[in-house]
Amino acid sequence: MKLLPTRKSVAQTGNSSHDSLGRGVEIAVSVGVFFVIGLLLDSVFETKPVFILACTIFSMLGSFARLWYVYDTDMRTQEFNRRAATTQHMQKSDLASRQ
């Protein structure tokens, strides 16, 4: 006789951007890296704000586009799971009535 229920295993995903802190750090590092790349390109070509601004804006647009696609994928997955959960009882009753 067991008094405590068995613990269900939790699926670990390999995605690194499924928490807000991780996403924020990822954006900050990405913008910082592209800023430094723009700074280096500006010092080589002697065009001070051009490459800094271009690389930083490129990084910000890419980061926000990635956030949008990750969010959209997560929401579609949630919608599918909720839809499946709400119709799950119907599928079970259909199977029981057919037997």
C-alpha positions as CSV (number, residue, x, y, z in Angstrom):
1,M,0.0,0.0,0.0
2,K,1.5,3.2,-1.1
3,L,0.6,6.4,0.6
4,L,2.4,8.8,-1.7
5,P,1.7,9.0,-5.5
6,T,4.5,8.2,-7.9
7,R,6.2,11.2,-9.4
8,K,5.6,11.9,-13.0
9,S,8.7,12.6,-15.1
10,V,9.0,16.1,-16.5
11,A,10.0,16.5,-20.1
12,Q,13.2,18.5,-20.5
13,T,13.4,20.5,-23.7
14,G,16.6,21.6,-25.4
15,N,15.3,25.1,-26.2
16,S,17.1,27.9,-24.4
17,S,14.5,30.6,-24.9
18,H,11.5,29.5,-23.0
19,D,11.8,31.8,-20.0
20,S,11.7,35.6,-19.8
21,L,15.1,36.1,-18.2
22,G,16.8,33.9,-20.8
23,R,15.1,35.8,-23.6
24,G,16.1,39.2,-22.1
25,V,19.8,38.1,-21.7
26,E,19.8,36.7,-25.2
27,I,18.6,40.0,-26.7
28,A,21.0,42.1,-24.6
29,V,24.0,39.9,-25.6
30,S,22.9,39.9,-29.3
31,V,22.6,43.6,-29.4
32,G,25.9,44.0,-27.6
33,V,27.8,41.7,-29.9
34,F,26.4,43.5,-33.0
35,F,27.2,46.9,-31.5
36,V,30.8,45.8,-31.1
37,I,30.9,44.4,-34.6
38,G,29.6,47.8,-35.9
39,L,32.1,49.6,-33.8
40,L,34.9,47.6,-35.3
41,L,33.7,48.1,-38.8
42,D,33.3,51.8,-38.2
43,S,36.9,52.0,-36.9
44,V,38.2,50.1,-40.0
45,F,36.3,52.1,-42.6
46,E,36.3,55.4,-40.6
47,T,32.5,56.0,-40.8
48,K,31.7,56.6,-37.2
49,P,27.9,56.1,-36.6
50,V,26.9,54.2,-39.8
51,F,27.8,50.6,-39.0
52,I,27.1,50.9,-35.3
53,L,23.5,52.0,-36.0
54,A,23.1,49.5,-38.9
55,C,24.3,46.5,-36.9
56,T,22.4,47.5,-33.8
57,I,19.1,48.0,-35.6
58,F,19.7,44.8,-37.6
59,S,20.2,42.9,-34.3
60,M,17.2,44.4,-32.6
61,L,14.9,43.6,-35.6
62,G,16.2,40.1,-35.8
63,S,15.7,39.5,-32.0
64,F,12.2,40.8,-32.0
65,A,11.3,38.8,-35.1
66,R,12.6,35.7,-33.4
67,L,10.6,36.5,-30.3
68,W,7.5,36.9,-32.4
69,Y,8.0,33.5,-34.1
70,V,8.7,31.7,-30.8
71,Y,5.7,33.3,-29.2
72,D,3.5,32.4,-32.2
73,T,4.7,28.8,-32.1
74,D,4.1,28.5,-28.4
75,M,0.6,29.9,-28.7
76,R,-0.3,27.5,-31.5
77,T,0.9,24.6,-29.4
78,Q,-1.1,25.8,-26.4
79,E,-4.2,26.2,-28.6
80,F,-3.8,22.7,-30.0
81,N,-3.3,21.2,-26.5
82,R,-6.3,23.0,-25.1
83,R,-8.5,22.0,-28.0
84,A,-7.4,18.4,-27.6
85,A,-8.1,18.5,-23.9
86,T,-11.6,19.9,-24.3
87,T,-12.5,17.2,-26.9
88,Q,-10.8,14.3,-25.1
89,H,-13.9,13.3,-23.2
90,M,-15.8,13.1,-26.4
91,Q,-13.3,10.8,-28.0
92,K,-13.4,8.4,-25.0
93,S,-17.2,8.3,-24.9
94,D,-17.2,7.6,-28.7
95,L,-14.8,4.7,-28.2
96,A,-16.8,3.3,-25.3
97,S,-20.1,3.5,-27.2
98,R,-18.6,1.7,-30.2
99,Q,-17.4,-1.3,-28.2
